[in-house]
Amino acid sequence: MLASAGFSSNDQSKALQRHLIQCAKARGRWFSVALMAERVQDVVLPRLATTAALGAITLGLFAHWL
């Protein structure tokens, strides 16, 4: 199908090779740290306002109690 659209298999091979090199560079030594930070952000960010509000209320009640 792609060959009929004007793409040769050599062009596809070169594009795949460029893509694989780009992926290998993206998975550098900090990849696992970035992946973990992304997961933490996905968990914390939607609940950030709720967490901050509950923290402020708790801190306010604790300060009032003292």
Backbone as CSV, one residue per row, in Angstrom:
resi,resn,N_x,N_y,N_z,CA_x,CA_y,CA_z,C_x,C_y,C_z
1,MET,0.832,-1.186,0.000,0.000,0.000,0.000,0.878,1.252,0.000
2,LEU,1.870,1.319,0.909,2.745,2.485,0.940,3.630,2.557,-0.302
3,ALA,3.996,1.389,-0.831,4.819,1.387,-2.035,4.052,2.008,-3.199
4,SER,2.761,1.778,-3.241,1.961,2.366,-4.321,1.782,3.865,-4.109
5,ALA,1.978,4.339,-2.892,1.830,5.767,-2.620,3.121,6.530,-2.881
6,GLY,4.161,5.838,-3.346,5.403,6.513,-3.667,6.492,6.309,-2.633
7,PHE,6.261,5.496,-1.620,7.258,5.204,-0.608,7.976,3.918,-0.967
8,SER,9.289,3.961,-0.993,10.024,2.726,-1.224,10.365,2.103,0.119
9,SER,10.722,0.825,0.085,11.069,0.157,1.334,12.343,0.744,1.928
10,ASN,13.224,1.303,1.065,14.443,1.940,1.562,14.103,3.198,2.358
11,ASP,13.139,3.977,1.894,12.692,5.163,2.621,12.099,4.772,3.972
12,GLN,11.335,3.686,3.958,10.734,3.216,5.200,11.810,2.742,6.171
13,SER,12.814,2.074,5.672,13.903,1.589,6.525,14.664,2.753,7.144
14,LYS,14.931,3.779,6.348,15.632,4.957,6.869,14.790,5.683,7.910
15,ALA,13.499,5.794,7.666,12.612,6.451,8.626,12.540,5.650,9.925
16,LEU,12.477,4.330,9.813,12.447,3.490,11.004,13.756,3.595,11.779
17,GLN,14.861,3.629,11.058,16.165,3.750,11.715,16.269,5.087,12.457
18,ARG,15.833,6.172,11.836,15.847,7.478,12.504,14.966,7.460,13.747
19,HIS,13.814,6.824,13.635,12.898,6.745,14.763,13.513,5.949,15.914
20,LEU,14.141,4.836,15.619,14.753,4.011,16.662,15.918,4.728,17.334
21,ILE,16.688,5.472,16.578,17.789,6.248,17.157,17.228,7.334,18.065
22,GLN,16.168,7.987,17.634,15.533,9.023,18.434,14.971,8.444,19.736
23,CYS,14.374,7.272,19.667,13.848,6.617,20.869,14.973,6.229,21.818
24,ALA,16.069,5.734,21.274,17.207,5.349,22.112,17.795,6.562,22.824
25,LYS,17.858,7.699,22.154,18.373,8.918,22.786,17.417,9.416,23.866
26,ALA,16.126,9.255,23.641,15.141,9.714,24.617,15.189,8.883,25.887
27,ARG,15.625,7.640,25.778,15.717,6.766,26.946,17.112,6.838,27.546
28,GLY,17.522,8.034,27.909,18.831,8.250,28.508,18.853,7.816,29.964
29,ARG,19.869,8.254,30.680,20.036,7.801,32.061,18.993,8.371,33.008
30,TRP,18.338,9.464,32.648,17.323,10.059,33.511,15.909,9.631,33.134
31,PHE,15.794,8.677,32.220,14.480,8.266,31.734,13.607,7.718,32.860
32,SER,14.171,6.866,33.711,13.370,6.266,34.788,12.926,7.320,35.794
33,VAL,13.763,8.314,36.053,13.395,9.392,36.976,12.262,10.218,36.377
34,ALA,12.368,10.527,35.106,11.325,11.301,34.434,10.012,10.525,34.392
35,LEU,10.101,9.221,34.182,8.906,8.386,34.149,8.224,8.357,35.513
36,MET,9.019,8.226,36.581,8.455,8.222,37.929,7.841,9.583,38.270
37,ALA,8.515,10.662,37.899,7.980,12.006,38.154,6.662,12.212,37.414
38,GLU,6.568,11.690,36.208,5.330,11.804,35.444,4.197,11.043,36.120
39,ARG,4.498,9.861,36.644,3.472,9.078,37.345,3.023,9.770,38.623
40,VAL,3.968,10.330,39.376,3.621,11.048,40.601,2.765,12.267,40.265
41,GLN,3.142,12.966,39.221,2.379,14.144,38.809,0.955,13.754,38.420
42,ASP,0.792,12.627,37.725,-0.542,12.180,37.332,-1.414,11.856,38.538
43,VAL,-0.803,11.408,39.633,-1.561,11.070,40.833,-1.839,12.320,41.670
44,VAL,-0.847,13.183,41.815,-0.951,14.327,42.731,-1.717,15.493,42.128
45,LEU,-1.457,15.816,40.894,-2.001,17.033,40.298,-3.525,17.129,40.344
46,PRO,-4.274,16.068,40.006,-5.734,16.207,40.080,-6.242,16.434,41.507
47,ARG,-5.463,16.018,42.497,-5.879,16.148,43.885,-5.162,17.281,44.608
48,LEU,-4.430,18.098,43.883,-3.610,19.131,44.505,-4.454,20.162,45.252
49,ALA,-5.512,20.631,44.657,-6.351,21.642,45.302,-7.017,21.068,46.549
50,THR,-7.506,19.835,46.459,-8.144,19.199,47.608,-7.140,18.988,48.729
51,THR,-5.953,18.517,48.379,-4.909,18.283,49.376,-4.501,19.593,50.040
52,ALA,-4.334,20.637,49.262,-3.950,21.938,49.816,-5.051,22.485,50.732
53,ALA,-6.305,22.332,50.330,-7.410,22.836,51.150,-7.503,22.067,52.461
54,LEU,-7.414,20.752,52.399,-7.464,19.949,53.629,-6.271,20.237,54.528
55,GLY,-5.110,20.445,53.938,-3.922,20.792,54.714,-4.077,22.132,55.410
56,ALA,-4.638,23.106,54.709,-4.849,24.437,55.288,-5.865,24.378,56.423
57,ILE,-6.932,23.616,56.234,-7.944,23.480,57.291,-7.343,22.783,58.507
58,THR,-6.603,21.715,58.276,-5.960,20.986,59.381,-4.977,21.875,60.113
59,LEU,-4.164,22.603,59.369,-3.193,23.500,59.990,-3.903,24.607,60.769
60,GLY,-4.981,25.142,60.215,-5.749,26.172,60.901,-6.364,25.662,62.193
61,LEU,-6.942,24.464,62.156,-7.515,23.885,63.365,-6.442,23.589,64.394
62,PHE,-5.315,23.081,63.951,-4.213,22.788,64.874,-3.679,24.065,65.505
63,ALA,-3.542,25.121,64.718,-3.037,26.404,65.238,-4.050,27.015,66.222
64,HIS,-5.337,26.860,65.934,-6.384,27.380,66.816,-6.399,26.606,68.140
65,TRP,-6.166,25.290,68.070,-6.167,24.438,69.250,-5.018,24.780,70.185
66,LEU,-3.861,25.175,69.612,-2.714,25.536,70.438,-2.984,26.861,71.085
